[in-house]
Amino acid sequence: MKQITDSILMIRPVAFRMNEETAVNNYFQKNIDGNVDEITQKAQKEFDEFATKLRRVGVKVMVVDDIAENNTPDSIFPNNWVSFHETGDIALYPMFAENRRRERREDILQRLEDEGFQINNIIDYTAGEEEQVYLEGTGSLLLDRANEKAYCALSERASEDLLIEFCEDFEYFPVIFEANQTVEGERKAIYHTNVMMCLAEQFAVICLDTIDDKKQRKAVLNSLKEDGKEIITITEEQMHQFAGNMLQVQGAFGKKFLVMSERAHQCLTEDQVTKIEKHCEILSSSLQTIETLGGGSARCMLAEIFLPKISE
């Protein structure tokens, strides 16, 4: 199985704002003064510049506009409700915030088929919402597709039972742990695994300081090491600048890039940059408005498409 792809789905915002329903356990979100129109314009500018940069290096970006009537302020983060797999399978995920459930759109799946992608099977976990159990896509699940492992930091948005169910369905081995951040002096669960960890083909960027349990920390490290990953550690402070929220993608001519926000890029040390650049180039873009209000960064905005193409 491939670990990285050159095809990405992105959802362009139409009414971007801070989502009050997610702020209860996403401690990365902060409010900004300004009306929705001003904020949306800023977010759209950041989005468009980001998508342009990706296309410029040969990443195939499929952009779909959000629907204003749906009132889905977090639609810009599509990787939480859907994941696409090389087998032609799609997984649909149960979402913690009620207003995020409206992000799931059949017309997007239809558009993928229209673009020549093959969908064989939809595996739907959304019934979990009725029992208040959630698993928010590749926000909760860090998939090592090549080694068939699913790393998951448990939280209100990542249920262990659903993780096990996913792993049985997709034949992944679960690597389960707890990751915390300090919020007003208290250790609280990090809402998504993909803000404290990034898995690339030959390396992993990880904030080990968030895994308070030493045994769990060792188990995660051992799992990464046995697959030959170079481990690049970041501090909790760097994680708060979204240095864990990165994604490796493939551009033209097989060239590889680690995609992140400008803020994440600027907080990296020279040593960390050197380690990353041994493996691939860094591509960064300013996402200040999106990060601050949305509490998610570059990786959250990219839903990787691994679906097979229908042969001509």
Phi, psi and chi 1 to 4 in degrees:
 res  aa     phi    psi   chi1   chi2   chi3   chi4
   1 MET       -  143.3  -69.8  -76.5 -175.2      -
   2 LYS   -75.9  145.8  -70.0 -171.0  -56.5 -176.2
   3 GLN   -94.0  -28.2  178.8   59.7   21.3      -
   4 ILE  -129.0  158.7   64.0  172.5      -      -
   5 THR  -132.4  163.0 -179.9      -      -      -
   6 ASP  -105.5    7.0   62.6   -3.8      -      -
   7 SER  -119.4  128.4  -60.7      -      -      -
   8 ILE  -134.7  140.8  -62.1  -70.0      -      -
   9 LEU  -102.5  132.0  164.8   70.6      -      -
  10 MET  -131.5  142.7  -66.6  178.8   74.7      -
  11 ILE  -110.0  118.8  -51.0  -65.4      -      -
  12 ARG   -81.3  128.3 -170.2  172.9 -170.6  -91.6
  13 PRO   -70.7  147.2   27.8  -32.8      -      -
  14 VAL  -119.3  -22.3  -67.1      -      -      -
  15 ALA  -147.6   76.5      -      -      -      -
  16 PHE   -85.7  137.5 -172.1   69.2      -      -
  17 ARG  -161.7  175.7   59.4  178.4  167.5   81.1
  18 MET   -72.6  132.2  177.8  165.4  159.2      -
  19 ASN   -89.3  108.4 -173.9   -7.5      -      -
  20 GLU   -65.0  -24.4   61.2  -67.1  -24.2      -
  21 GLU   -74.5  -25.6  -70.3 -173.9   25.9      -
  22 THR   -94.5  -20.1   54.7      -      -      -
  23 ALA   -63.9  -17.6      -      -      -      -
  24 VAL   -63.1  -28.9  -66.4      -      -      -
  25 ASN  -136.2   11.5   55.0   21.6      -      -
  26 ASN  -106.5   98.7  177.5  -14.0      -      -
  27 TYR   -82.9    5.9  -52.0  111.4      -      -
  28 PHE   -88.6  -17.2  -70.1   78.0      -      -
  29 GLN   -75.7  138.0  -75.3  175.6 -103.7      -
  30 LYS  -137.4  147.0  -53.8  -83.8 -176.2  -69.6
  31 ASN   -85.6  156.4 -139.8  -24.4      -      -
  32 ILE  -129.0  140.2  -64.2  175.3      -      -
  33 ASP   -70.7  145.7  -70.4  -26.5      -      -
  34 GLY   137.9  154.9      -      -      -      -
  35 ASN   -84.7  166.1   64.5   42.0      -      -
  36 VAL   -57.7  -39.1  171.2      -      -      -
  37 ASP   -62.6  -46.7  -73.8  -13.4      -      -
  38 GLU   -62.7  -45.6  -77.7  169.1   27.4      -
  39 ILE   -65.4  -41.8  -75.1  165.4      -      -
  40 THR   -62.7  -42.3  -61.6      -      -      -
  41 GLN   -59.6  -42.1  -83.6  175.9   -1.0      -
  42 LYS   -64.4  -44.7  -78.9 -177.2 -174.0  168.9
  43 ALA   -64.6  -40.2      -      -      -      -
  44 GLN   -64.0  -39.7  -75.6  174.7  -22.1      -
  45 LYS   -62.8  -46.1 -175.3  172.2 -176.3  -75.5
  46 GLU   -61.8  -43.5  -70.0  172.1    2.5      -
  47 PHE   -60.7  -49.7  178.1   97.0      -      -
  48 ASP   -63.3  -40.8  -67.9  -19.5      -      -
  49 GLU   -65.6  -38.9  -76.4  173.4    5.3      -
  50 PHE   -64.5  -49.7 -174.7   25.6      -      -
  51 ALA   -60.9  -39.9      -      -      -      -
  52 THR   -62.6  -44.0  -61.1      -      -      -
  53 LYS   -61.1  -41.3  -78.0 -175.4 -179.9 -178.9
  54 LEU   -64.3  -44.8  -72.6  164.6      -      -
  55 ARG   -64.3  -35.9  -75.6  175.1  169.5  148.4
  56 ARG   -61.3  -30.6 -150.8  174.5  -82.5  149.0
  57 VAL   -94.9    6.3  -62.5      -      -      -
  58 GLY    98.7    9.4      -      -      -      -
  59 VAL   -78.0  134.8  178.2      -      -      -
  60 LYS   -86.6  111.3  -63.1  165.9 -169.6  147.0
  61 VAL  -109.9  119.8 -177.1      -      -      -
  62 MET   -98.2  112.4 -178.6  175.0  125.9      -
  63 VAL  -100.7  129.4  172.4      -      -      -
  64 VAL  -121.1  136.3  177.3      -      -      -
  65 ASP   -78.6  140.9  -77.0  -39.8      -      -
  66 ASP   -65.3  161.6 -174.9   20.5      -      -
  67 ILE  -108.6  116.9  -62.4  168.2      -      -
  68 ALA   -56.4  -41.3      -      -      -      -
  69 GLU   -63.0  -23.0  -61.4   75.5   66.5      -
  70 ASN   -71.9  -18.5  -75.9   -5.3      -      -
  71 ASN    50.7   61.2 -174.2   20.3      -      -
  72 THR  -120.0   83.8   43.2      -      -      -
  73 PRO   -62.9  -22.2   18.8  -29.4      -      -
  74 ASP  -101.6   13.3  -82.9  -20.2      -      -
  75 SER   -60.0  -18.6   61.3      -      -      -
  76 ILE   -65.0  -10.9 -161.8  165.6      -      -
  77 PHE  -112.4   69.4  -54.8  131.7      -      -
  78 PRO   -71.4  -16.8   27.8  -35.0      -      -
  79 ASN   -67.4   -8.7   76.3  -49.2      -      -
  80 ASN   -83.4  -24.6  -61.6  150.0      -      -
  81 TRP  -104.5  -11.7   66.5  -96.1      -      -
  82 VAL  -149.1  146.3   65.7      -      -      -
  83 SER  -135.8  146.5   63.8      -      -      -
  84 PHE  -117.0  136.0  -53.9  107.8      -      -
  85 HIS  -125.5  153.3  -58.3  -96.3      -      -
  86 GLU   -59.6  -23.6  -96.1 -174.4   81.1      -
  87 THR   -73.7   -7.8   48.3      -      -      -
  88 GLY    89.4    5.9      -      -      -      -
  89 ASP   -87.8  148.5  -67.4  -29.1      -      -
  90 ILE  -123.9  138.1  -75.2 -177.7      -      -
  91 ALA  -110.5  136.6      -      -      -      -
  92 LEU  -111.4  135.3  -62.5  178.1      -      -
  93 TYR  -115.1  150.9  -63.1   95.9      -      -
  94 PRO   -81.0  134.0   24.6  -25.6      -      -
  95 MET  -108.5  140.2  -51.3  -74.1  -82.6      -
  96 PHE   -64.3  -48.2  167.5   79.0      -      -
  97 ALA   -85.6  131.2      -      -      -      -
  98 GLU   -58.9  -40.6  -79.7 -173.6   38.5      -
  99 ASN   -72.3  -12.6   65.3    6.4      -      -
 100 ARG   -82.1  -20.0  -67.1 -147.6   61.4 -171.4
 101 ARG   -66.2  -24.1  -61.9  168.7 -165.8  175.1
 102 ARG   -75.5   -7.8  -63.5 -167.9  -69.0  -88.2
 103 GLU   -70.1  -24.7  -67.6  173.8   29.2      -
 104 ARG   -69.9  120.3  -64.2 -170.8  -66.7 -102.9
 105 ARG  -132.7  125.6  -74.4  166.7   48.5 -172.6
 106 GLU   -65.8  -32.3  -86.5 -177.7   43.3      -
 107 ASP   -63.5  -25.9   64.8  -57.5      -      -
 108 ILE   -70.5  -39.9  -68.5  174.9      -      -
 109 LEU   -66.4  -37.1  -53.9 -173.3      -      -
 110 GLN   -64.0  -40.9 -176.3   57.6   56.0      -
 111 ARG   -61.5  -40.2  165.4   91.7 -176.5  -92.6
 112 LEU   -60.2  -43.6  -77.2  159.6      -      -
 113 GLU   -64.5  -40.4  -72.0 -170.9  -49.4      -
 114 ASP   -61.8  -30.9  -66.6  -15.5      -      -
 115 GLU   -82.9    2.5  -58.6  -98.0  -16.9      -
 116 GLY    97.5    8.7      -      -      -      -
 117 PHE   -87.0  145.3  -70.0  102.4      -      -
 118 GLN   -98.4  125.1 -171.5  175.4  -36.3      -
 119 ILE  -113.8  115.8  -62.8  172.6      -      -
 120 ASN   -95.6  -31.4  -63.9  -31.9      -      -
 121 ASN  -159.0  138.6 -167.2   17.9      -      -
 122 ILE  -114.1  121.5  -64.6  177.6      -      -
 123 ILE  -104.0  116.8  -61.3  162.7      -      -
 124 ASP  -110.9  114.0 -170.1  -18.9      -      -
 125 TYR  -101.3    7.3  -60.3  104.1      -      -
 126 THR   -69.8  -13.8   58.1      -      -      -
 127 ALA   -61.8  -19.1      -      -      -      -
 128 GLY   -56.9  -27.4      -      -      -      -
 129 GLU   -60.4  -34.0  -72.9  163.9   -2.6      -
 130 GLU   -66.3  -29.0  -69.5  157.1   33.8      -
 131 GLU   -99.5    6.4  -70.4  149.0   40.3      -
 132 GLN    59.8   40.1  -65.6 -178.8  -46.9      -
 133 VAL  -119.2  137.6  -70.5      -      -      -
 134 TYR  -132.2  155.5  -47.3  107.5      -      -
 135 LEU  -152.9  107.3 -172.2   67.1      -      -
 136 GLU   -96.0   67.6  -64.4 -165.4  -28.6      -
 137 GLY    54.7 -142.8      -      -      -      -
 138 THR   -83.9   14.1   54.0      -      -      -
 139 GLY   -79.9  -47.9      -      -      -      -
 140 SER   -80.1  -37.3  -57.2      -      -      -
 141 LEU  -102.4  121.2  -65.7  163.9      -      -
 142 LEU   -99.9  107.8 -128.2   69.4      -      -
 143 LEU   -92.3  120.5  -60.9  179.7      -      -
 144 ASP   -93.6   89.2 -174.2  -23.2      -      -
 145 ARG   -65.2  -38.0  -65.8  169.1 -171.0 -101.7
 146 ALA   -66.7  -36.7      -      -      -      -
 147 ASN  -104.1    6.9  -64.2  -63.1      -      -
 148 GLU    54.0   51.1  -63.1  176.2  -29.7      -
 149 LYS  -126.0  145.8  -70.4  179.3 -178.2  177.0
 150 ALA  -121.3  111.7      -      -      -      -
 151 TYR   -87.2  134.0  -68.5   81.3      -      -
 152 CYS  -147.7  122.6 -177.8      -      -      -
 153 ALA   -90.1  116.4      -      -      -      -
 154 LEU   -67.2  143.2  -59.9  178.2      -      -
 155 SER  -161.8 -176.5   71.9      -      -      -
 156 GLU   -58.9  -22.5  -84.9 -172.5  -79.5      -
 157 ARG  -103.9    6.7  -53.0 -157.3 -159.6  175.4
 158 ALA  -140.9   98.1      -      -      -      -
 159 SER   -84.6  133.7  143.5      -      -      -
 160 GLU   -62.6  -40.4 -173.0  166.3   -6.1      -
 161 ASP   -61.5  -43.8  -70.8  -13.8      -      -
 162 LEU   -69.5  -35.3  -88.0 -177.0      -      -
 163 LEU   -60.2  -46.2  164.4   67.5      -      -
 164 ILE   -61.9  -41.6  -59.7  -65.0      -      -
 165 GLU   -61.3  -45.3 -165.9 -179.5  -32.4      -
 166 PHE   -58.2  -46.8  169.7   89.5      -      -
 167 CYS   -63.7  -34.8  -72.8      -      -      -
 168 GLU   -68.6  -43.4  -76.5  170.7   -2.2      -
 169 ASP   -66.1  -40.5  -69.4  -20.0      -      -
 170 PHE  -102.6    1.5  -76.9   88.5      -      -
 171 GLU    60.0   53.0  -61.8 -179.1   -4.3      -
 172 TYR  -112.2  153.7  -81.6   81.2      -      -
 173 PHE   -94.8  125.8  177.1   80.6      -      -
 174 PRO   -80.2  132.9   25.0  -26.9      -      -
 175 VAL  -115.0  102.6 -177.8      -      -      -
 176 ILE  -107.5  136.1  -57.1  167.5      -      -
 177 PHE  -156.1  177.3   56.2   98.3      -      -
 178 GLU  -118.4  136.7  -73.5  164.4   12.3      -
 179 ALA  -127.4  131.6      -      -      -      -
 180 ASN  -126.1  158.0  -61.5  -59.9      -      -
 181 GLN  -130.1  158.2   66.1 -168.8  111.9      -
 182 THR   -88.5  121.6  -59.7      -      -      -
 183 VAL  -124.0  111.9 -178.3      -      -      -
 184 GLU    48.7   48.5  -68.8  171.0    3.6      -
 185 GLY    82.7   -5.2      -      -      -      -
 186 GLU  -111.9  146.6  -88.7 -176.8   77.4      -
 187 ARG   -85.4  120.4  -66.5  -61.5  -90.1  170.0
 188 LYS  -127.7  150.7  -65.9 -163.9  171.3  179.0
 189 ALA   -61.9  135.6      -      -      -      -
 190 ILE   -73.8  133.9  -70.6  169.8      -      -
 191 TYR   -66.5  -36.0   79.2  108.2      -      -
 192 HIS  -134.5  139.6  -81.5  161.7      -      -
 193 THR   -58.5  -35.6  -44.1      -      -      -
 194 ASN   -76.4    4.4   77.2    0.8      -      -
 195 VAL   -94.4  -16.2  -68.9      -      -      -
 196 MET  -110.5    1.0   52.6   75.3   61.8      -
 197 MET  -158.4  143.2 -177.1  175.9  176.3      -
 198 CYS  -136.2  132.8  154.1      -      -      -
 199 LEU  -111.1  119.1  -93.8  178.6      -      -
 200 ALA  -110.3 -177.5      -      -      -      -
 201 GLU   -60.7  -47.5  -79.9 -177.0  -34.1      -
 202 GLN  -117.2    2.2  -67.1  166.4  -41.6      -
 203 PHE  -150.2  166.3   64.5   96.4      -      -
 204 ALA  -134.0  136.6      -      -      -      -
 205 VAL  -102.4  124.8  176.6      -      -      -
 206 ILE  -147.7  142.1 -176.8  167.8      -      -
 207 CYS   -97.0   90.2 -177.4      -      -      -
 208 LEU   -66.8  -25.1  -71.3  170.5      -      -
 209 ASP   -62.5  -18.2  -63.7  -13.7      -      -
 210 THR   -81.4  -18.2   60.9      -      -      -
 211 ILE   -91.6   93.3  -51.1  174.2      -      -
 212 ASP   -69.0  -33.0  -63.4  -25.1      -      -
 213 ASP   -76.9  118.8 -175.7  -64.1      -      -
 214 LYS   -63.1  -38.3  -76.1 -177.0 -178.0  152.3
 215 LYS   -64.0  -43.5  -83.7 -171.9 -171.5  156.0
 216 GLN   -63.5  -42.2  -69.3 -178.0    2.5      -
 217 ARG   -60.3  -43.8 -167.2 -174.9  -48.2  160.2
 218 LYS   -64.3  -40.8 -161.7  171.8  175.4 -174.7
 219 ALA   -63.5  -41.5      -      -      -      -
 220 VAL   -64.4  -46.7  170.8      -      -      -
 221 LEU   -60.2  -45.1  -90.7  173.6      -      -
 222 ASN   -62.5  -39.2  -72.9  -16.2      -      -
 223 SER   -63.1  -43.0  176.8      -      -      -
 224 LEU   -66.9  -41.9  -67.4  166.4      -      -
 225 LYS   -66.4  -38.0  -78.6  176.4 -177.8  168.1
 226 GLU   -68.1  -17.7   73.8 -176.5   23.7      -
 227 ASP   -96.6    8.9  -62.2  -35.6      -      -
 228 GLY    74.9   20.6      -      -      -      -
 229 LYS   -78.7  135.3  -56.5  -90.5 -170.2 -137.9
 230 GLU   -74.8  133.2  179.7  177.7    0.3      -
 231 ILE  -102.6  120.4  -68.8  155.8      -      -
 232 ILE  -111.2  111.3  -58.6  167.9      -      -
 233 THR   -90.8  146.3   56.4      -      -      -
 234 ILE  -122.7  159.3   54.9  169.1      -      -
 235 THR   -86.4  167.1   64.1      -      -      -
 236 GLU   -63.5  -35.5 -156.3  168.8  -44.3      -
 237 GLU   -62.6  -42.8 -177.4   46.7   48.9      -
 238 GLN   -65.9  -36.9  -72.5  176.6  -48.0      -
 239 MET   -59.0  -37.6  178.2 -170.8   76.3      -
 240 HIS   -69.4  -14.5  -77.8  -77.2      -      -
 241 GLN   -96.1   14.1  -55.1  -59.2  -43.0      -
 242 PHE    68.6   28.0  -65.9  101.1      -      -
 243 ALA   -72.4  -12.0      -      -      -      -
 244 GLY   -91.1  -14.1      -      -      -      -
 245 ASN   -95.2   71.9 -161.9 -117.8      -      -
 246 MET  -126.7  161.8  -54.1  160.9  161.7      -
 247 LEU  -143.6  133.4 -177.4   69.1      -      -
 248 GLN   -87.3  131.4 -167.2 -178.9   32.0      -
 249 VAL  -131.0  167.2  -61.5      -      -      -
 250 GLN  -110.3  134.3 -171.4  159.6  -50.3      -
 251 GLY  -104.7 -156.2      -      -      -      -
 252 ALA   -68.0  153.4      -      -      -      -
 253 PHE    56.0   30.1  -46.2  111.7      -      -
 254 GLY    72.0    9.4      -      -      -      -
 255 LYS   -72.6  139.7 -152.7  165.5  176.3 -165.5
 256 LYS  -109.6  146.5  -68.7  159.8 -168.2  174.2
 257 PHE  -135.5  143.4  -62.0   87.2      -      -
 258 LEU  -101.7  117.3 -170.2   64.2      -      -
 259 VAL   -96.3  132.8  178.0      -      -      -
 260 MET  -155.5  173.1   64.7 -170.9   75.0      -
 261 SER   -83.0  162.8   71.6      -      -      -
 262 GLU   -59.9  -40.2 -156.8  171.2   79.8      -
 263 ARG   -61.1  -42.9 -176.4  169.4  154.2 -168.5
 264 ALA   -64.9  -44.5      -      -      -      -
 265 HIS   -60.0  -45.3 -166.8  175.4      -      -
 266 GLN   -66.9  -25.1  -76.8  167.5   -5.9      -
 267 CYS   -87.4   -7.0   83.1      -      -      -
 268 LEU   -74.0  146.6  -64.7  175.8      -      -
 269 THR   -80.7  164.1   64.5      -      -      -
 270 GLU   -57.8  -40.4  -92.4 -179.0   54.3      -
 271 ASP   -62.8  -43.2 -177.7   51.2      -      -
 272 GLN   -64.7  -42.3  -71.7  164.9  -28.7      -
 273 VAL   -61.8  -44.6  168.8      -      -      -
 274 THR   -59.4  -43.5  -58.3      -      -      -
 275 LYS   -62.9  -43.2  -76.4  176.9  176.9  168.9
 276 ILE   -65.2  -45.0  -69.9  165.7      -      -
 277 GLU   -71.0  -10.9  -72.3 -178.8  -21.9      -
 278 LYS   -64.7  -29.2  -92.1 -165.3  -29.1 -154.3
 279 HIS  -102.6  -35.4  -59.1  -73.2      -      -
 280 CYS  -165.7  168.2   58.8      -      -      -
 281 GLU   -79.1  156.1  -91.8 -173.6   49.1      -
 282 ILE   -96.9  133.5  -69.3  173.5      -      -
 283 LEU  -121.4  116.7 -174.7  154.1      -      -
 284 SER  -126.1  156.0   63.2      -      -      -
 285 SER  -147.4  147.9 -160.3      -      -      -
 286 SER   -72.2  123.7  173.0      -      -      -
 287 LEU  -131.2   32.2  -59.1  170.1      -      -
 288 GLN   -53.4  -48.5 -160.0   68.3   26.3      -
 289 THR   -67.2  -45.5  -49.0      -      -      -
 290 ILE   -63.1  -44.5  -67.2  165.1      -      -
 291 GLU   -64.7  -45.3  -75.0  175.4  -39.1      -
 292 THR   -65.9  -50.9  -53.3      -      -      -
 293 LEU   -78.0  -37.5  -72.7  163.0      -      -
 294 GLY   -85.3  -23.3      -      -      -      -
 295 GLY    68.5   19.2      -      -      -      -
 296 GLY  -140.2  162.1      -      -      -      -
 297 SER  -129.9 -148.2 -174.2      -      -      -
 298 ALA   -55.8  -46.7      -      -      -      -
 299 ARG   -62.3  -40.5 -166.4  -80.9  165.5  -97.0
 300 CYS   -62.6  -24.9  -58.0      -      -      -
 301 MET   -82.1   -8.2  -65.5  169.6   67.0      -
 302 LEU  -114.8  113.7  -51.6  172.0      -      -
 303 ALA   -97.8  113.2      -      -      -      -
 304 GLU   -73.2  135.2  -57.3  149.5  -80.7      -
 305 ILE  -105.8  111.0  -54.2  168.7      -      -
 306 PHE  -107.2    3.3  -75.6   92.0      -      -
 307 LEU   -58.7  144.5  -62.3  169.4      -      -
 308 PRO   -68.5  150.9   21.2  -26.4      -      -
 309 LYS   -86.5  140.4  -82.9  -80.3 -159.0  172.7
 310 ILE   -69.1  124.5  -63.4  159.4      -      -
 311 SER   -66.3  138.6   45.5      -      -      -
 312 GLU   -60.6      -  -55.0  -77.0  -40.4      -
